Structure formats: structure tokens, C-alpha cells
């Protein structure tokens, strides 16, 4: 009888009055003092209001129910698919909506709805993964700006693959410590590509010079990333660089000369096909011929392998003396380049010399800073 009376009243009441009634009805339903029959009657009345022609009525109902885990699921799911203002209220708040509900809603709704889902507090990994996979740029930005969202490293990598060219998304990704090393390097490649295509750069530098600078910057970035990468991430970073054609002798010698030994060993494992323990044993204690055979097994020519062997021997001595840095200068003293014809070895030594000069300049800056602080 109560429901029938409410329905008759709703047919002639003004929208503002129906909205007040809807809100009051929703709040009354959530009260534990209501009996079973009253609950059932209230649920029927609220279900009827889902078809109310006035958005104000449906919004008032959504506002009353959105924050409660006791709200009727059927009504919450229906309100989540209503027009944006109403859907926003329940999508961003309702604990009744499950991960499955939100993933399904993200998959069959528009961009605005996915943006609302991405902004939801405490967003789960599964929903974040769905947004990372199917969301557009705006939705992904909302997701990355949602500090309470749980975003896995896999999802971060997927976002980098899809939107690495987008500067805002790129910046948000690079701020995250949990970004996988291979994804970080992927973004660095996008940055260098953007700089290479920048109008001022193209008008002031020759194409060959641009390619050279970009290549050196990419190697330096890869070595810097390798220095901070976690051990379990090294194989993924190595595979990424190898597939990109960037696991070059220049990168490897750069890594070794700057003390990125774990990354260097991981790269040799990948290139040689030997297991990690065997590679590390050869690098640390193997005889000179074993070390050279290891590098040749990686595909290095004998002349270049000789440089790597010497670098490993110098690294061992430096490590034993407690100063594992600065072996680039010692390498240059070992190999006399005067009159050496242009070859892969001479190019490798040129790179080592640039690295050595960079180390000298960095040391000078550090010394100047210490003097300045002491003054």
C-alpha cells in the first residue's frame, strides 16, 4: 500500500519534490531500523525512480546511496550507467561496484566514463590495467595522477608502449620509481627522437651530427639507467636494448668502464648464451684466454675482444685496490692509437677517450664544489 501511494503521488509531484523524496527514501533504506517489508517496499520505489524523467531525481537518489556498502546493487549498477553527472556520483564512490563491474563498464563505455573510473579512489590493479590497455590519453593521465591507484609495473610498461610519444604522460611515468628500466629507456628514446626533430636543432646541426649526438645521448642514458636498475630487472632491460639494436660494443664498454658490472654481466649472459654463474666466474677469476673466448662467443671480433679483455683485467685490479672507477684512462694508456687506421677498434677507443674526458670534467666540477663549500 505504501509503495502504491508513493507511485500515485510521484505521478503528479513536481521534480524538486520528487528529488527530495528520492533522497529521503534512499537514506531511509540505509537505516538499520527498517523492517524487511519496509526495505523491500523502499527498494521497489527506488527502482521505479530509476526511470524518472528528471535527472535531478536520479541524482538525488545517487547522492543518498553512493557512499554505502548496503545500497541495493541493482540500483547502483543502473545509476553507474546513467548520464555523466549521475554516474560520476556512484562510479567514484560506491563500494558496491566490484572490480568486475568497473572493468566491464570501462570496456563498453565512453571516454568520460573511463575517466571517472580512472579517478576512483583506491583503484585496484585490475581496473588500472584495463584503463592502461584501452584508455585514451586523457584517461591515462587521470589514472597516473590518481595517487591512490594501484598500478603494476606491467601496466606502467604498457602505458609507456602506447603513449611514450605523449610528453605529459611521459613526464608522469618518469616521476615513478616503480617504472621498469626497459620502459624508462623506451621513454628516453622518445625524448631523444623529439629533440632530433625539433626545428632549432635541425636548422643548426647537420643530420650526421644529430645522429651522432642522439646515439651518444642514448648510450649515456642507457648506462645511467643500468646503474640504478634492480638485479631482477636487468634481463628485461638487456632484452629490450638487444631487440632495439642498442646493445652495442660502445654501450658495453661504457657500462664496464663506469662500474655497471651487474648490467655488463647480464648483457654478456644474454649475448653468449651461458648461464649467469659461469659468466661471472669468468669475468672475476677467468684466465685471459677464457675471458677473450667469452667475448668472442658474444659475437665480438678478436681485435675488439682484446680491448674488452684488457678492460676486465684493469677492472679486477682496480676492484682489488678499492678504486673500481677510472679505468677508461688506463685503457687509453694501454692502447697506442697514433697512426691507427680507422676501424671498429679506433672508434671504440675514441668513445673511451670521450668518456675519460667526461670523467675528468666531472671530477673538476666536484673539486670546485668542495672548494666552494669549504670557503
N, C-alpha and C positions, 0 to 999 in steps of 0.2 A: 504493500500500500504506500509506504514511504517513497519508494522508487517511482511508482506511478504518479504520485503527487508532484514529485520533483520534475519529472518529464513534462507533465502538463504545464507546470509553472515555467519551465525553460523555453517552451514554445513561444511564449508572449513576452518574456522578460527582456529588458534591454541588455546589450552586450556588456556594459560595465557591471551590471548586477550579476550577470551570469559569470563574469570573471571573478568577482568577489566570492560567489557561491562555489566556483570550482576550486579556488584556493582554500577556502574553508573546508570543503569536502575532502580535499587531499590531506590537509593537516589532521582532520578528524579521523581519517582512515589509519593514520600512523599512530594514533593513540592506542596504547595497550588496553585501555579500559573498555573499548568497544567489544561487544559480543560477536560471535560467529555470524549470526544473521545480519547484524549491522554492518560487519565487514563486507559480507557478500553483497548487500544492498549498495554500499558505497562504491564497491568495485564495479558493479553494473552501471551505476550512474556516471562514474568517471569514464568508463568505456564508451558510453553514449556521447560524452563531451568530446571525445576524440574527433568526432565528425562535426563539431560546432563550426559554423561558417566564419566565426570571428577568431582571428589569430590571438587576440587578447585573452580569450577564454582558455585556449590551449596553452598559452604561455603561463597564465596564472596557475594552471594545473601542473605544468612542468616545474615551476618555481617551488611549489609546495612539496613535490615528490623527489626532486633531483638528488638531494643530499642523503637520502635514507636508504639503507640496505633492505628495508621492509616494504619498499614500494612495489606495487604489482609489476612483475616482469613484462607481461604483455603490453601494459600501458607505456612503460619506459621504452621498450623497443619501438613501439609505434611513434612515440614522441621524438625519438632519435632520428626518424626518417621524415620528420615534418620540415617546414620551411626553416631556413638557417637560424633565425633568432630563437626559435623554439628548440631546435635540435641542439644548438650550442649549449643551452642550459643543462641538458641531460648528458650530452656527449662528454663535456668537460668535467662533470661532477659525479654522475650516478655510479655507485658501487655495484649496482645490479647488472650493468653491462659487463659481460665477460670478455676475455681476450678473443675468443672465437667470434663473439658478436662484433667487436670492433674491427677485427681483421676482415670479416665478411663485409662490413659496412664500408671499409676503406676500398675494398676491391670493386664494389659496384656503385659507388657514389661519385660525386663530382669533386673538383679540386677544393672547394670551400669546406666540404665535409671532412676531407682528409686533413686539411689544415687544422680543423677543430680537434680532430683525433690526435694529431701531432702535438698539440698544445696541452693535452690532458696531463694533469699532474701524476707522477709516479708511473709513467707509461712503461709497460712491460717490454721485454726483449722481443717477443714475438710480434707485437704490434709495431715496434720501431723497425724491425726487419721488413715488415710489409711496406711501410712508408718508404724505407730506403730503396726498396725494389721497384715500386710503382709510382711513388710520389714525383711531382714535378719540382722545379727549382724552389718555388715559394714554400711548398710544404716541407721540403728537406731543410730549408733554412729554419723554419719554425721548430722542426724536430731537434736540430743541433742547438738551437737557442733554449730549448727546454732543459733546464739544469737538472730536473728530477727524472728525466727519461733514462731508461737503462738501454744503452746502445752497445752492442757487442763489437768486437774488433772486426768480425766478418762483415757486419753491416757498415762500419766505417770504411772498410776497403771497398765495398760495393758502391758506396756514395762517391768515393774518390774515382772509381772507374767511370761512373755515369756523369759526374759533374766536376771533374778535375779542371775543366776549362773555365768554370764559373768562379770569378775572383772572390765573391762573398762567401761561397761555400768552401772554397779552398782555404781562406783565412780561418774560418771556423774550425775546419778539420785540423789545420796545422797547430792550433792552440791546444789540441787534446793530446795529453801524454800517452793515452792508450792507442793512438793511431799506429797501426802496424808499420814497420820500417819500409816494406816494399811500397805501401800506399803513400808514405811520406815522400819517397823518392819519385814516385809517379807524379805527385803534385809539383815537385821541384822541376821535373821535366816540362810540365805545363807552364811554369813560371818562366823558364829559360826560353821556351818557344814564344811566349808572349813578348818577352823582351826583344827577341830576334826579329819579330815582326813589327816592332814599334817604329813609327815613321822616322823619328830623330835618329835612331840607331842606323837605319837603312840608308839615310842620307849622309851620314858622317863616317861610315865604315864600309870597307869593301866586303863583298859576300864571303870571300875566303877568310878574311879576318873575323867576321862574325861567327862563321862556323868554328874557327879555332877557339875563340873566346868561349862560345857556348859549350864546346867539348870539354875545355879545361874546367869551366864552372861546374859542369855536370859531374866530372870526376871528383872535384873537391867536395861537392855536396854529398856524393855517394860515400866518400871516405868519412866525412863528418857524421853522417847517419850511421855508418858502420861502427863508429866509435861509441855510439850511445845505444846501440841495439842490444836487446836481451839475447842470451845464448840460444834460447829456443826459437828465436825469430830469424837467426842467421840463415838457415837453409832456405826459408822463403824469400829473403832479400837476395840471396845468391841466385836462386832460380829466376827471380824477376829480372835481375841485371843480365843474366845469361840469355834469357829469351829476348831481351831488348837489344842484344848485341853490344852491351856496355861492360861486360866482364873482360876488359882488355888487359894486356900486359902493363900498360901505363897505370891503370887503376890498381892492379895488384901490387906493383912495386911501390906505388904511393901509399897503399894501406900498410905494407910491411915497414916502410921507412918511417911511418908516423905511429908505429906501435899498435895498429889494429890487427893483432896477431890472431885473435879468435876468428875474426871475419876472414882473414887471409887463409887460415887453415880450412875454414868452411868452404871457401872458393876452391881450394886445391882438392878437397874431398869430392866436390861436385864435378870438377874437370877431369880428375884422374880415375874416378870410379872406385877408389879404395875406401875402406872404412875409416871413420874419424880417428880411432885409436892408432891405427897404423900410420896415418899421415902425420899425426902429432909426434909420434915416436921418431919418425924420420927427420922431421923438422928440428926436433930438440936434440937428438943424440945421434942421428944417422951419419955415416961417413959421407965424404964429399961426393963420391960416385953414386951413392944411393940417393942423395939429395938431387943430384943432376938428373938421374933416371926418373925421379918423381916428377920433376918439372917437364921433362920431355914427354912423359906419359900424359901430361896435361895438354900437349899439342904445341909446346913452345919449341922453337928452333934451338939448336945446340948453342949458337952464339948468344942468344937472349937468355937461355937457361944458365949460362955461365955467370951472367950478371945477377941472376936471382940466387944462385948458389953462394956467390960472394956476399950478397945482402944477408942471407940466412946466417952465414958464418960470422959476419960482423954483428948481427943481432944477438947471437949467442954470447959473444964476448962482451958486448955492451950490457946484456942482461946479467952476466956473471959479475960485472963490475958495479952493478946497481945503477947504471945510466943507460936505459934502453932506448933513448931518443938520440937523434942527431946522426944516424948512420948514413944519411944522404951525402954529407960532406966526406965521410970516409970512403964511400963508394967512388966518388969523383977522383979521389987521390989514387985509388987502385987502378982505374982505367984511364989511360992516357989517350985523350981524344985528338991530339994535334995531328993533323993530316989524315984523320979518319974519314973515309968517304961516306957520303950519305947512305944510310942503311937503317933498318929497324933498330939496330943497337945504338947508333948515334942519336936517333930520335928519342929512344928511351933514356939515354944519358942526358939529352937536352932537358927532358922533363924532370929528371932528378936534379939537375942544376937549378931549374926554376924553383923546385921545391926547397932546395937548400937556401937559395936567396930569400925565399919567403920566410924560412925559419930564422934567418939572420935578422931580417927586418922585424919579425915578431919579438925576437929577443931584445932588440934595441928599444922597441916600444915599452916592453916590460921593465927594462932597466931605467928608462926615462921616467916611467910612472913611479917606480920605487924611490928614485931620487927626489921627485916632486913631492911625494908623501912624506919623505924624511925631512924636507926643508922646513 
